[in-house]
Amino acid sequence: MQEEKEGYGFWTKYKRFATTEILLYIIMVVGIILGIIIFG
């Protein structure tokens, strides 16, 4: 029971971290594309 609660808390935290990480990746990709357009 304790392991399940810990795993659940871990997954909820990991989901939040994953969503923020995905947003950061999207911002990085957009910045790279804009940089290529500007310097290219």
N, C-alpha and C positions, 0 to 999 in steps of 0.2 A: 504493500500500500504506500509506504513512504517513497519507494523508488518511483512509483507511478506519478505521485505528486511532484517529485523533483523533476522527472522527465517532462511533465506537462508544463511546469514553470520554465524549464529550459527551452522548450519548443516555442512558447509564447514570446520569450525574450528573443529567441533566434529569428522568429518571423519578423518582429519589429526591426531587428538589425538587418535582416535580409532586404526588407522593403527600403530602408534608408540606403543600403549599399547599392541596390538597383537604381535608385534615383541618382546617386552619385555617379554611377557608370553612365547613365543616360546623359547627365550634364557634361561629363568628360567627353563622350562621343560627339555631342553637339558642338562643344568647344573645339575639338579637333577638326570637325568638318568646317566650321567657320574659319578656323586658322588656315586650312588648306585653300578655301575659297579666297580669303584675303591675300595670302602670300602667293597663291598660285595664279 
